[in-house]
Amino acid sequence: MAAIGLFAGAVAWPEPRLEPARPASFAIRGVAVVDVVAGVVRTEQTVVVADGRIAAVGPRETVAVPPGLRVVDGRARFVMPALWDMHTHVLAISPLLDMPLYVASGVTSVRDMQGCPSPGDPFIACGDEKRRWSREAVSGERVGPRIVETSSFMANGPGMAARLGDVPAYFDTATPAQARAFVRHFVGRADTIKVYDRIPRDAYLALADEARLRGMAVVGHRPHAVDAIEAARHQRSLEHARFLLHESFDGSQALRERAGSPSWREDRRAMVNRHDPARAREILSAMREAGTFYVPTHLTRWSDAFAHLPRVREDPVLRYVHPLLQRQWREDLDELLAEAPGPAARRGYLDFYRKGLDLTLEAQRAGVRIMVGTDYLAAGVDVHRELEQLVHAGLTPAEALRAATVTPAAYAGEASERGQVLRGMVADLVLLDADPLRDIRNTRRIRGVVFAGALYDEVAVRAIDSHVARNARSWTVGAKIIWRFIRNPGAY
């Protein structure tokens, strides 16, 4: 009984709360402004922030700083637009871990890609919670990013209703009628409809049509049964580079025909060795013409390729991940290794990952709109690593930065509001100690973050980092996670 009481107390115990920075007026003087569109740095600039926006920006000698205004010394520093993560999952536990870490990492906007299956879900936060957290962050009541878009729970085909338990039968999205009912269920509860791997083609087409009628975009995976060009015409975004490999080898049609059956199998070696460049160009052309956004999430395939090595298993960013969540993540790695053991399988995963990088460079050259999304371990921190993945793929630092700034802003319909360091735009900024156009790794060298006009200086950034790392080791946070696992209604 004593142990139960202790556990209950830990679940109810309030965690220390970070004090948010408040919007204020200030100037950054003598700073180098990173123009991510032109791909140049403009030196000796002054940036004035007032009322949550950039009130002035220009050469130091021409921009006057109002008397009495706080001045931040920008000499030998660089200021760039704040970053976006366009593929993340906001969980019920996120306010204690992920959300503050985004701000400390210079990520002020995120797109959530997993809605709750039903109100009160203990593990995945629902749309109303996410919208409230976003409002509180923007108004200076909470340390966290704005959540620019929330998705539905995933439409993943037959069997989902049974797996989840207490949800309507139409969560199976097995038929066109079920798919339409699924969309109607999430009207007002989510901004977009997320599709996943196993939804049948006829149900997918009905879902896409119903979403169009309801004014909701379709986002997410390219379903196994759906041609990539067809998906590009129906989806606002396509996630994960692997779909391009699935759909651009000489066995793609046969693989689609096996969708939903036990014989469907991701033969990575065949997809690399029998890659069809002409087919890949057709898909990328269709994506460009349809305006479909592409979110490659290369870190996910990087972890597949190196799942057996300490660089993944003992990743330094695990300091921000609670041991209970680390354990679940390592179990996933072990399952992957067990399914494909041996050096040949490891080489297959490595070549598959590298080919995905090659295709992202082709997407960039084809004019496809690429966005940074992580779908990985440590909130915010991984955005910098995904930027490095894009540069590793062959994009320039400026092109990579556009994928985390101006392109997401355009996706959100806010290109005139955010994504650049321009007069009149919302003051979402990152102050750096080095030039990110010279070396993309310099985005990690954060001296300060401005979110909606609130300045988090170097001391505040370090305090957030330490706070999250402490929470990731906290036994009371662990109790909260266990309680949510206990209450979890089904396997997602």
N, C-alpha and C positions, 0 to 999 in steps of 0.2 A: 504493500500500500504506500509505503514511503517513497518507493521508486516511482510509482504512478503519480503521486503528488508532485514530486520533483519534476517529472516530465511535463505535467500539466502547467506547472509554474513557468517552466522554460518556454513552453509554447505561448503563454500569455505575456511573458516578460517583454516590455517595450525596449527596442534597441535604441542606442544613442542616435539622436537625429542631427544630421548636418545642418548648419546654418546657411541658408542660401544667400548668395550675393544679391544686392538690390540694384535695380537700374539706377544709373547715375550719369551725370555729364562729366566728360573728361576729354583730354586730347592726348594722342600719341604723337610725339614730336621727333622729327629726324629719322623716321623709320623708312625702310624700303618696302614698297607695296608690290606684292606679287600679283601680276595681271595674268590670271589663268587662261583667259581667252586668247590674248596675244602671245602668251608664253614668254613674257619679259618681266624684268624687275625695274621699278621706277624708284630711284634712290632719293634720299633727302626729302621725304614727304611728311606732311602732317595730316593726321586723321582726327577729326573732331566728332565725338559721339554725344548726342543729346536726345532725350525722349525716346530712347530705344533704337534710334536710327543713326546712320552716318550723316551728320549735318554738313560736313565739309571734308573734302580730301583733295590734296594738291601739293605743289612744291612748297617747301617750308617757308620760303620767303614771301609767298603770295597768300597763304592761309593764315589769317589772324586768329590767335587763341584769345577768347574773351577773358577779361581780367578776373582773377579769382578762381578760374577753372583748374581743376586738378590736372597736372601734366605728368604723363608717363614718358620716361626717357626711352625713345625708340632707336637711339643710335646703335649701330652695329647689329640691329635686329630687323626682322622681316615680318610683315603682317600679310596673312592670306585669308580667304574666306573660310569659315568653319566647314567642317566635313559632314557628310551624310552617310548613313549605313542603310542601304535599300533592301536588305534582306536580313531581318533579325526576328527574334521571337521574344515577346514581352510576357514573362510569366508572373504569377502571383507573388513570387518571392523577389522579383526584379527590383523593387524599390530599395531593398537592403543591399543589393549587390550590383546588378548591371547598370541601373539608371544613373547613379552618381558617377560611375566610372566613364560613361560616355562623355560627360562634361569635362572631366579631367583630361580626357584624350582629345579634346577639341572637336568632338562630334556632337552637334547640337540638334540634328534632325535625324529621325529614323523612320523606316517603314516597317510596320509589324506584319509578319507573314504567317501568323497562326492564331485564329480566333478560338474562343472557348466553344465547346459543343453545346453547353447549356448554362443558364445563369447560375452563379454560385459555384462554378467549377473550382475545385480546390487548387488546381495546378496551373492552368492557363488563365490569365486575366481576361476578362470580357471587355467588349468594346466600350461600355460606359465607364469602366474603371480606367482604361487607357486614356480616354478622352479627358477624364477628370485629372489624371496625373499630368497630362500634357498642358492643360490650362494652368495648373498649379505651378508647373515649371516655368512657363512663360511669364506668369505674374510674379515670380520671385518667392513663391511659397514652398517650393520643393527643389532639390538639386536633381536635375534630370533633363533629358532632351525633350523637344517637342516630338510628338508622335504624329507624323503627317498623314498616315493612312493606316487603317486596320483592315485585316482580311477576315473572311468567314473561317469557320473550321474547314478542313480540307474535304473536297468532294472526291472520294477515293474508291467508289464502286462497291460492289456486293460485299457484304460481311461487316461493314462499318457499324451498322446499327447494333448488331449483336455484340461486337467488341466494346462498344461504348456503354451499352446498358440502357439507361433510362433516357432515350431519345426517340423521336418519331422514326417510323420505318423508312421514310424517304431519305434519311441520312445515308442509305445504301447507294443512292444515285445510280441504281442499276437499270432504270428505264427512263425514257424521256419524261414521263409524267412525274416520277420521283425527282428527277433533276430539276424540273421546273418548280416543284414544291420546295425543294432545298433552297433555291434562289429566293423564293418569296419569304421563306423563314428568316433569312438574314437581311431583308430590307429594313433599314433603320438600326440594325444591330451591328453592321459592318459596312465598310466603304466599298470593298471589292469582294469578289468571289474567287476563292483559291481552289484550283484543280490540282489533282495529284496523279499518281501513276496508273491506277487500275480502273478508272472510270471508263465504261464502254464508249465507243465512238458515237453511237446514236444518242446516248444520254448526254455526252459532252456537247454535241451540236445543239440539243434542246436547251441545255444549261446556258450556253453562250447566247442563244437567241433570247431566252427569258431575261438574262442579265442585261442585254441590250435594251429590251423593252422597259426594264426597271431603272435604267440609267446607271448601271453598275458595270465596272470593268471586270474582265476575267484575267487573273494573274496566276503564276505558279509554274508547275512542271509541264512539260510536253507529255500528255498521257501516252502510254505505250501503244495504244490502238490508233493513235491519231498521227497522220502525216505532219511533219514539221512545217511544211509550207501552209497547210491548212490551219495549224495551230497559230502560226504567225498572223494569219488573217483574222483570227478570233480573239487573240490575247493581247493585252496591253504590255505585258512583260513575260519573258520566258527565262526561267531560272536554271542555272547549273550548266556548265560547258559540256557535260557528258551527253546531253541530248543531241548535240551536233555530231558526235561520233556515232551514236546509235543510228542516226538518220542519214549518214553519208558514207556507207560502205555497201558492197554489192549484196549483202544479206538483209538490208533494212526492211524491204517489203515483207520478206518471210518472217522477220522478227515481229513486225506489227501484227501479222496474221496470227501469231502465237500468243498475243496479249491476253492476259487473264487465265492462261493455262499453265500447268506445271512445267511445260517445255520451254517457256520463255526464260532466256538466260543471257546475261550480259557477257558475251565472249570478247573480252577486251583485246586479246591478241588478234582476233579476226578483224575487229573494228579498226585497229591500227594498220595491220598489214594489208588489208583490202579496202583501205580508205579510197573514196571516190571524190577527187577534188572538184570535178564538175558539179556533182550533186551538192557539195558543200557551198559552192558559189551560188547555185540556184536558191538554196535555203537563205543564205545571207542576203541575196538580192530581194527575196520576198519579204524578209524582215525590214530591210531598208524602205522598200516601197510602202509597206503597211505602217511604218513608223513604230514597229515593235521594239521595245526596250529589251536589252540583253544584260542579264546579271550573272556572270560566270562563276562566282564563288570558288575561285581556284584553291583557296585554303582547304576546302573539304576534300578535294582530290589529292592535294599535297599530303594530308594526313593519311589518306589511304595508301599512298605510295611509300611512305616512310613509317608506317604504323609499328614496325618492329624495332625502330631505332629510338635512342634516348631523346633525340631532338623533338620527337613527338610525345613519347610516353612520359618524359620528364620536362616537358615544355615549361619554361620559366613563367609563362602567363598563368600557369595553374595556381600561382599564389593568390589569384583573384577568384578561384573556383573552390567552393566548399568541398572537403574530402568526400562527402556523400555523393555529390555530383561528379567529382573526379572518378569515383569508383564506377559509377554507371557508364561514364564515357570510356574508361579503360575496358570495361566488359564488352562494349561495342567494338573496340579495336581488336580484342581477343577473338571475338566472334568472326570478324572479318579475316583474321589470320588463320583461324581454324578452317574456314570455308575454302581458302586458297593458300595452302601451305607450300613452302619450298621456294628456292631461288627463281625458278621459272615464273611462278605466280607473282613474286615480288617485282620481277622485271616487267611483267605484263602491266601491273598497276603503275609502275614508273613511266613506261612508254605511253600509257593511256593519259596520265596526267600531263606529260609533256606535249602530247598531240593536242590536248585541250588548250594549252597555252598557244600553240601555233594557230589554232582556229580563232582564238580571240584576236590575235594580230590580224588575221584575215578579215575578221568582222570589223575591226577598226578601219582597215584600208577600204573595205566595201561601203563604209558610211553608216554602219549600224550604230545606233545610240547605246553605248555601253555605260552601265552604272556599277559602282562599287557596292557589293553586298557581301556579308561575311558568313552568316549561317554557321558560326564556329564557337569558340570557347569563351574568350574574354571580351566583354562589351567594350567598344571603343578602341581598345588596344589593337584588335584584329583588323580594324579599318586600315591602319598604317601598314600592316603586313599584307593586306590584300592590294593596297597601292603598290607595294614592292613586287607582288606577283604580276601585276599588269606591266610594270616596267621590265620584269624578267621575261614576259611574253614578247616584248619588243616595242611597247608603247613608249613614247617620250614621257618624262616626268610631267610636262604640261598636259599631255593627253590623259595621263592617269589622274591628275588632279581634276580635270574637267569631269571625269567619270564620278567624282565624289563631291562635286560642287555644282557647276552650272547645268549639267545634264539632269541630275536629280531635281534641281529647282524647276527645270522645264517640264519634267515628268509631273511634278506637283502643280503645274500651272502658276508658278511663282517666279518665273525668270526675271520679272521686273522688280521683285521684292528681295530676293536672296540669291546667293551663289557667287557674288563678286564684291569687290571693295569699291563701291561707287556711291556717290552722293545720293541720299534719299533712300537707300536700301536699309533693310533691317540690319542692325549691328550685331551680326554673328561673325566673329573673327577669331583667329588664332595668331598669337604673337610667338615667333620662333627665334632661336638663336643662330640659325643658319639658313641658307637659301635652298628651298626644296626643289627648285628648278635645276640646280646643279647636281643634287643628289636627293632622290626621293626619300631616303632614310632620314633626312633632316626634318620631315614632318613630325618626327618623334621628339624633337628638341624643343619642347613647349615651355615658353616662359610665362604665358598667360592666355586666358580664354575669355572672350566676350560673348555672352549669350543674351540676345534681346536687350542689349545695352547694359547688362550687369557684368562687371569686371571681376573675374576670378584671377587674382594675381598668382605669382609663383608659390607663395606660402599657402594660399587656398587650394591650389592644384595639388600640392604635396599632401595637404591635410585630407583631401578627398581620397587620394591614392591610399594613404595609410588607413583611413576609415574602412574602405572596402576590403583591404587585405586583412584587417582585424576581423571584420564580419565573416570573411571566408574561413576563418579559423574558430569562430565562435560556437560554443556548444549549444547556446540558446537558438542561434540560427539553424544549427543542425536539428534541433528538436522541432522547429517549425517546418523544416523540409520533410522530416519523417512523418509528421502529422499530415502533411499534404499528400505524401505517398499513401498513407493509410486510407485517407479519404478519397483517393483517386478512383473514380467510378469505372475506369476501364483502361485498356492499353491503347494508346493513341497510335 
